[in-house]
Amino acid sequence: MHPAITRAQLDGAKHAISVKAQYGVDVNSDNPNRKENYLYGLHISYDKNVAHSGKEWVRVLNAKNVSFGATWHNLNDMEEVVDGVAYSGGQAFGALAEVDLQLLKLGNARLLVTPGLGLAYITENIFTQPATSTIGSHLNLMVTAEVSVEVPVSRSTSLVAGGHIQHYSNGGVVVPNGGWNTVTGSIGIKTALGRAQALTDELENYPHIEGNSAELWFGAGVRGRYRDRHGKFFRSGAYAGYNFYLNRAISLKAGSHMVYYHTVFDPDRFDETFQYYGSSLDPIRWGVAAGADFTMGRMVINAMYGKYLHYRNYHNVKWYWVAGARYYFTPHIGIQTTLNLHGVQADYANWGLILRI
């Protein structure tokens, strides 16, 4: 088979199945007893080829596939040691959505970067093992980022190999919530399904705001109370800012975030009101931030980094960042989930409405 024909067959296939075996090591370094922790597992995904779509985000980001998959990781050798006793991480079962973005082609092979976001059920947590502090709840976010190489070996099959970072945690909804962080390698195969699709463009079918836009969102969220399965600290949040569109896929943004505390930190009631880096002595904190949106049709992924202008807090925190995902019902109205963070520690998760004009 001529290499060009092989590559064309794989690129033209509308659907594919990928199966990858994975092995990873713990990157948490605060506990010397965790440095040899490891996990292994399996990732099976359905891949939809979007490379021939005429949508602008596909062209700008050089997207090749959108994937939806199931994951399993054996965390029994991911141990947390407390007072000389080793507690295993159990099992993790997840659902993961990913997008393959092509960085470059190396002959018939291609180099891909693949961000992913999903949910996972982990069998062990701080309530099944009360001495531990790594996983706060059964349901957790799964965040991944992979760099991989895909090499065609036949008319319909490619070998894939890569490495990625992976994070499990619940975003502070239940605490303590240290989370598992691993560097993971994988190897597997990708098999095309069905006949090759015609190389015709799919037209952009989602109306997008022309020019720049102002943006306002507001919502409410929670942070867990220490080792309390149902107890929460409630907070409200708002953001006002401006978007500078580079194209329909990427925009730069700047604005101001405000958070209202329904329960402030009281040193006289330390254990009852302490909220780690999110402990505020005032009901309101606010700051200014800048970042970017990555738009894929109705779905938008965003991240911003900012500095507090007002935040009387227990740890003298000066900087913050937010990351979120939103879905637009119309070009002007959508829903959004936002995770507020200080350093690598999740503060609270906010869910709300977004308006864009």
Residue pairs with C-beta under 8 A, 6 or more apart in sequence:
1 154
1 155
3 107
3 108
3 152
4 108
5 155
6 108
6 152
6 154
6 155
7 108
7 152
8 196
9 155
9 156
9 192
9 196
10 152
10 156
10 158
10 190
10 192
11 49
11 51
12 49
12 52
12 196
12 197
12 198
12 199
13 49
13 156
13 192
13 193
13 194
13 195
13 196
13 197
14 48
14 49
14 193
14 194
14 196
14 197
15 46
15 47
15 48
15 49
15 192
15 193
15 194
16 46
16 47
16 49
16 65
16 190
16 191
16 192
16 193
17 44
17 45
17 46
17 47
17 190
17 191
17 193
18 43
18 44
18 45
18 47
18 67
18 69
18 160
18 188
18 189
18 190
18 191
19 42
19 43
19 44
19 188
19 189
20 42
20 43
20 44
20 160
20 186
20 187
20 188
21 40
21 41
21 42
21 186
21 187
21 188
22 39
22 40
22 41
22 42
22 43
22 73
22 184
22 185
22 186
23 38
23 39
23 40
23 184
23 185
23 186
24 38
24 39
24 40
24 73
24 166
24 182
24 183
24 184
24 185
25 36
25 37
25 38
25 182
25 183
25 184
26 34
26 35
26 36
26 37
26 38
26 39
26 78
26 180
26 181
26 182
27 165
27 181
27 182
27 183
28 34
28 37
28 178
28 180
28 181
29 35
31 80
31 81
33 79
33 81
33 86
34 78
34 79
34 80
34 81
37 77
37 78
37 79
38 77
38 78
39 73
39 74
39 75
39 77
39 78
39 89
39 180
39 182
39 184
40 73
40 74
41 71
41 72
41 73
41 74
41 92
42 71
42 72
43 69
43 70
43 71
43 96
43 186
43 188
44 69
44 70
45 67
45 68
45 69
45 70
45 96
45 98
46 67
46 68
46 69
47 65
47 66
47 67
47 100
47 190
48 65
48 66
48 67
49 64
49 65
49 197
50 58
50 63
50 64
50 65
50 66
51 58
51 63
51 64
51 65
52 197
52 199
52 200
52 201
52 202
53 201
53 202
54 201
54 202
54 203
54 204
55 202
55 204
55 206
55 297
56 204
56 247
56 248
56 249
57 63
57 248
57 249
57 294
57 295
57 296
57 297
59 249
60 247
60 248
60 249
60 250
61 99
61 101
61 249
61 294
61 296
62 101
62 102
62 103
63 99
63 100
63 101
63 102
63 296
64 100
64 101
64 102
64 110
64 112
65 98
65 99
65 100
66 97
66 98
66 99
66 100
67 96
67 97
67 98
67 99
67 100
67 114
68 95
68 96
68 97
69 95
69 96
69 97
69 98
70 93
70 94
70 95
70 96
71 92
71 93
71 94
71 95
71 96
71 118
71 120
71 142
72 91
72 92
72 93
72 94
73 91
73 92
73 94
74 91
75 88
75 89
75 90
75 91
75 92
75 122
75 124
75 180
76 88
76 89
76 90
76 91
77 88
77 89
78 88
78 89
78 180
78 182
79 86
79 87
79 88
79 89
80 86
80 87
80 89
80 132
80 133
80 134
81 87
82 131
82 132
83 131
85 131
87 124
87 129
87 131
87 132
88 124
89 122
89 124
89 134
89 135
89 180
90 122
90 123
90 124
90 128
91 122
91 123
92 120
92 121
92 122
92 123
92 140
92 142
92 168
93 120
93 121
94 118
94 119
94 120
94 121
94 142
95 118
95 119
95 120
96 116
96 117
96 118
96 142
96 144
97 116
97 117
97 118
98 114
98 115
98 116
98 144
98 146
99 114
99 115
99 116
99 296
100 112
100 114
101 112
101 113
101 114
101 115
102 110
102 111
102 112
103 111
103 112
103 113
104 110
104 111
105 111
106 149
108 151
108 152
109 149
109 150
109 151
109 152
110 149
110 150
111 147
111 148
111 149
112 146
112 147
112 148
112 149
112 150
112 162
113 145
113 146
113 147
114 144
114 145
114 146
114 147
114 148
114 162
114 164
115 144
115 145
115 146
115 301
116 142
116 143
116 144
116 145
116 146
117 141
117 142
117 143
117 144
117 301
117 325
118 141
118 142
118 144
119 139
119 140
119 141
119 142
120 139
120 140
120 141
120 142
120 168
121 138
121 139
121 140
122 135
122 138
122 140
122 168
123 138
124 132
124 135
125 132
125 135
125 136
125 137
125 138
125 174
126 132
126 133
126 134
126 135
126 136
126 174
126 176
126 227
127 229
130 227
133 176
133 178
134 176
134 178
134 179
134 180
135 168
135 169
135 170
135 177
135 178
135 179
135 180
136 169
136 170
136 173
136 174
136 175
136 176
136 177
136 224
137 170
137 173
137 174
137 177
139 170
140 168
140 169
140 170
140 179
141 167
141 168
141 169
141 170
141 171
142 166
142 167
142 168
143 166
143 167
144 164
144 165
144 166
144 167
145 164
145 165
146 162
146 163
146 164
146 186
147 162
147 163
147 164
148 160
148 161
148 162
148 163
148 164
148 186
149 160
149 161
149 162
150 158
150 159
150 160
150 190
151 158
151 159
151 160
152 158
153 159
156 191
156 192
157 189
157 190
157 191
157 192
158 189
158 190
159 187
159 188
159 189
159 190
160 186
160 187
160 188
160 189
160 190
161 185
161 186
161 187
161 188
162 185
162 186
163 183
163 184
163 185
163 186
164 183
164 184
164 186
165 181
165 182
165 183
165 184
166 180
166 181
166 182
166 183
166 184
167 179
167 180
167 181
168 179
168 180
168 181
169 177
169 178
169 179
169 180
169 346
170 177
170 224
171 177
171 339
171 346
171 348
171 349
172 223
172 224
172 278
172 339
172 345
172 346
172 347
172 348
172 349
173 222
173 223
173 224
173 232
173 349
174 224
174 229
175 223
175 224
175 225
175 226
175 227
175 276
176 226
176 227
177 224
177 346
204 248
206 297
206 298
207 331
208 248
208 295
208 331
209 245
209 331
209 332
209 356
211 245
212 242
212 243
212 244
212 245
213 242
213 243
213 245
213 356
213 357
214 240
214 241
214 242
214 243
214 356
214 357
215 239
215 240
215 241
215 242
215 243
215 253
215 255
215 354
215 355
215 356
215 357
216 238
216 239
216 240
216 354
216 355
216 356
217 238
217 239
217 336
217 338
217 352
217 353
217 354
217 355
218 236
218 237
218 238
218 239
218 352
218 353
219 236
219 237
219 238
219 336
219 338
219 350
219 351
219 352
219 353
220 234
220 235
220 236
220 237
220 350
220 351
220 352
221 234
221 235
221 236
221 237
221 338
221 340
221 348
221 349
221 350
221 351
222 232
222 233
222 234
222 235
222 348
222 349
223 232
223 233
223 235
223 275
223 278
223 347
223 348
223 349
224 231
224 232
224 233
225 231
225 232
225 233
226 271
226 274
233 261
233 262
233 263
233 275
233 348
234 262
234 263
235 259
235 260
235 261
235 262
235 348
235 350
236 259
236 260
236 262
237 257
237 258
237 259
237 260
237 338
237 340
237 350
237 352
238 257
238 258
239 255
239 256
239 257
239 258
240 255
240 256
241 253
241 254
241 255
241 256
242 253
242 254
242 255
243 251
243 252
243 253
243 293
243 356
244 251
244 252
244 253
245 251
246 252
248 295
249 294
249 295
249 296
250 292
250 293
250 294
250 295
251 292
251 293
251 295
252 290
252 291
252 292
253 290
253 291
253 292
253 293
253 302
253 304
254 288
254 289
254 290
254 291
255 288
255 289
255 304
256 286
256 287
256 288
256 289
257 286
257 287
257 288
257 289
257 304
257 306
257 320
257 322
257 340
258 284
258 285
258 286
259 280
259 284
259 285
259 286
259 340
260 283
260 284
261 280
261 282
261 283
261 284
261 285
263 273
264 273
264 280
264 281
264 282
264 283
265 273
265 274
265 275
265 279
265 280
265 281
265 313
265 314
266 272
266 273
273 279
274 314
275 347
276 315
276 345
276 347
277 313
277 315
277 317
277 342
277 343
277 345
277 347
278 313
278 340
278 342
278 347
278 348
279 313
279 314
279 315
280 311
280 312
280 313
281 312
281 313
281 314
282 310
282 311
282 312
284 310
285 308
285 310
285 311
285 312
285 313
286 308
286 309
286 310
286 311
287 306
287 307
287 308
287 309
287 310
287 311
287 320
288 306
288 307
288 309
289 304
289 305
289 306
289 307
289 320
289 321
289 322
290 304
290 305
290 306
291 302
291 303
291 304
291 305
291 322
292 302
292 303
292 304
293 300
293 301
293 302
294 300
294 301
294 302
298 327
298 328
298 329
298 334
299 325
299 326
299 327
300 325
300 326
300 327
300 328
300 334
301 324
301 325
302 322
302 323
302 324
302 325
302 326
303 321
303 322
303 323
303 324
304 321
304 322
304 323
305 319
305 320
305 321
306 319
306 320
306 321
306 322
307 318
307 319
307 320
308 317
308 318
308 319
308 320
311 317
311 318
317 342
319 342
320 340
320 341
320 342
320 347
321 341
322 338
322 339
322 340
322 341
323 338
323 339
323 341
324 336
324 337
324 338
324 339
325 336
325 337
326 334
326 335
326 336
326 337
326 354
327 334
327 335
327 336
328 334
328 354
328 356
329 335
331 356
332 355
332 356
332 357
333 353
333 354
333 355
333 356
334 353
334 354
334 356
335 351
335 352
335 353
335 354
336 351
336 352
336 353
336 354
337 349
337 350
337 351
338 349
338 350
338 351
338 352
339 346
339 347
339 349
339 350
340 346
340 347
340 348
340 349
340 350
341 347
